[in-house]
Amino acid sequence: MENERLRPWTIVASSYRIDEPFLRLRVDTVELADGTIIDEYFVRETRGFAIVAAVTPRREIVLVRQYKHGIGRAVLELPAGIIDAGETAADCAVRELAEETGYAGDPPRLLRRLLADATSSNGTFSIFLVENAERRFAQSLDVTEKIVVETVKLDAFAALLRDDAFSSGSHVAAGYILLDVLG
C-alpha cells in the first residue's frame, strides 16, 4: 500500500504555455495514485545550471557580485550560469567562469549534482571545483550582466556563508559542499 502511494503520477495530457529560450513552462493534467485528476500542474523545464567554486593558488575563492532582476537587488555568489543547448555541465562551468570573471584553472571536478526544485521543475544544478584558478582573460559579459569580481580567503568565505552574505540557496549549498571538500 505504501509503495502504491509513491508511484509516479500518470500524465494524461501535456502542453507548453511558454516555450522561450530562457523559460519553458509545461502544464500537465495528471492522475494521482488514488485516481484523483489534477488539471493544471505546472512544471518548469530547464537544462539546469552549473556553479563554479574557483580556488586560486593562494587559496582564495573567486566570487561575483551582480544585480538579479528577479529579486531586484545585487547579490554575492559563486560564478554560475545556465547550461546551453549541446553543452555539458562541465563545459558550462568552464565557460561561465571565464565569461563572468576572466579566470581559468585546472579542469573542473564535479563535487555534487542537486535538484533545484523537485516539486515544480526538472532542473538540476551541478557544483564544480576549479583549482589553481588565475585571471587569464577579460570578462565577456552578456548585455544584462554587470559583474564585480571579488576574491576572499577560504576562512573569510566560510564567515560570509555563516553571516548570511549569500542568500541564494543553491549557492549556500555549493559553498558548504566546497568547505566540506576543502576541509
N, C-alpha and C positions, 0 to 999 in steps of 0.2 A: 504494500500500500504506500509506504513512504517513497519508494523509488518511482512509483507511478506519478506522484505529485511533482517530482523533479524532472520528468521527461521534458524535452524541448517542446515548445509550442508549435502548432501546425500553422503555417502561413497559408491562409485561404485565398488572399488576394494581396497584390503589392503594386504600388506605383510611385513615381517620383513627383514630389511637389516642387522641389528645387533641384536643378542639376546644372550647377555652375562650377567653374574651376576651383573656387575656394569653399564651396558649400554644396553638398549633395544630401538632400533630405528625402528619405523614403517613408512612405506611410503604408503600414501593413494592416490587414484585417487578419486577426489571429484567433485560433481556437486553443483555449487552455486545456490542461489535462482533464479537468472535470466537465468539459463540454461548453464552458462559457465562451461566448464570442465577444471579442473586443474589436470594434470597428475601426478605430483610428489610433494605432500605436506607432509613434514616430521614432525613426532611427536615423541618426546622422552617420553617413558613411564617410570614411576617410582612409587614406593610405598610411596615416599615422605620422609621427614626427620623431626626430632624434634630438637628444640633449647631449651636449659635449662638455665633459669635465676635462678641461685642458690644464695640465700642470707643467710649469716651466722648470728648467734645470735648478732654479733656486727655490723650488717647492712653493711657488706662488700659483694661485688659482686665477684663471682668466675669467672675468665677469663682464657682463654687458648691462648697461642702464639705458632703457628706452621707453618711449611712450607706447602704451597699449590702449587702443581706442575703445575696446570692449568695456574697460573699467574707467577710462578717462583720466589716466594718470601714468606717470613714469614708474617703472618697476626695475628692481635689480634681479638679474637672472644669470644663469649659465647660458652660453651660446646655444641656440636651438633653432629648428625650423622644420617645415613640412616636407615630407618625402615627395619628390617629384615623380611623375609617371616614368616608369622604366628604371628608376634609381633604387639602389639598395639603401637600407638604413645606414650602413657604414659609409657609403658614398655621400649620403646626405650630411652625415656628421662632419666629414672632411670639408665638404663644400661650404656648409654653414659657418664652420669655424673660420675658414679663410675669408668668406664674404663679410661676415659681421665684425671680425676682429683683425684680420690680416695675419693671424697666427697659423702655423702648421707645425707638425711634430711627427712622432712615431705613428705607425699605423694604428687606427682606432681599435680598442679592445672592448668588446661588448661586456658590460657589467650586469645588465638586467634588462628584461623587457617586461613592461607592466601594462595593465589595462587602463585606458584613460577614463572611461565612464561606461562600465559594462551594462548599465540599465538602459541607456539610450544611444549608445554608439558602438560601432565595431572597432573603434580606434585603439591603437596601442602606442606606447612611446618606448623608445629604446635609449638606454643610457650608455654612453661610451666614455672611455678614458683615453685621452691622448697625452702621452708623456713626452717630455723634452720639447714642449711647445715653445716656439720663438716667433717673434714678429718677422714675417718674411715678405709680406705683401701690403699694399694699400687696401683699405676697406673697399668693398664693392657692394654698395647698399642699394636696395630697392628704393623706388621713389617714396614709399611710405615710411622708410626707416631713417631715423636719426639716432645713431648709437654712440654712446660714450663707453670706451673700453677702460676697465679698471683691473688691476691685479692686487690680490691680497695674499698674505702668508696663510698657510694652512690653519694655524691656530686662530687667526682673525676671521677666516672663513667659517670656522666652527662657531665662533661667537656671533657672527651675523645670522647664522641659521637659528641659534638659540634665542636671539634677541628680536626675532620677527622681521628682520630686514628683507627676507624672502617671503613673498605672500602667495606665490603660485604653488599649488600642491604638488604638481609634477616636479618642480624644481627643488622643493624642500625634500621630496623623496630622493631625488637624484643626489642632492647634497649629502644626506645621511648615508646613502649607499656608498658614495665616494669616500666619506670619512671612515666607514667600516673597512673598505678595501685598502685604503692607505694606512690604516692603523692610527 
